[in-house]
Amino acid sequence: MYFSKFGYSNILISTLYDGNDSLGDLMRDLRNPNPEEIKLTALREVERRLKNEQKGREIVSSTFKELLDEAVKEAEIRNTERTIQSYFAEGGEDSHFIAKVLHISVEDVEKIRNEMDHRMAKI
């Protein structure tokens, strides 16, 4: 457990925790898609508003879109990194060529190549 200078503590808990205590109740409530079955009053009310009121649905939709956009961007970055790694692993040597093909900067290609070389040196 970590205690900050502000008096707050941070603890990591799996949302799969299913203990027979208030923390277990909270984790089950967070996993529960049905607002009517949520035990904690404040959480139940927030969940009900998010699902049943127009403004709540707009918030959820906007948040979901942001999360989806972020996931797509991360997947594109991973795919680009894998493509660059495959290119160099198969004997490619021209950073300018792969940068042009992938529409990214030569500096980004070199950064990924250097990271790959660094990982390979550890093996």
QUISUL-V319501 format. One record per pair of residues at least 12 apart in sequence whose C-alpha atoms are under 8 Angstrom apart, sorted by the first residue. I is the first residue (numbers start at 1). GAP is how many residues later the second one is. D is the distance in whole Angstrom. If there is no record, write none. Layout:
i=<I;I>
gap=<GAP;GAP>
d=<D;D>
This chain:
i=<15;15;15;15;16;25;26;29;35;35;36;80;81;84;84;84;84;85;85;85;88;95;95>
gap=<12;13;15;16;12;14;14;14;12;13;12;22;31;14;25;28;29;27;28;31;25;14;15>
d=<5;8;8;7;8;7;7;8;6;5;8;7;7;7;7;7;7;8;7;7;8;6;7>
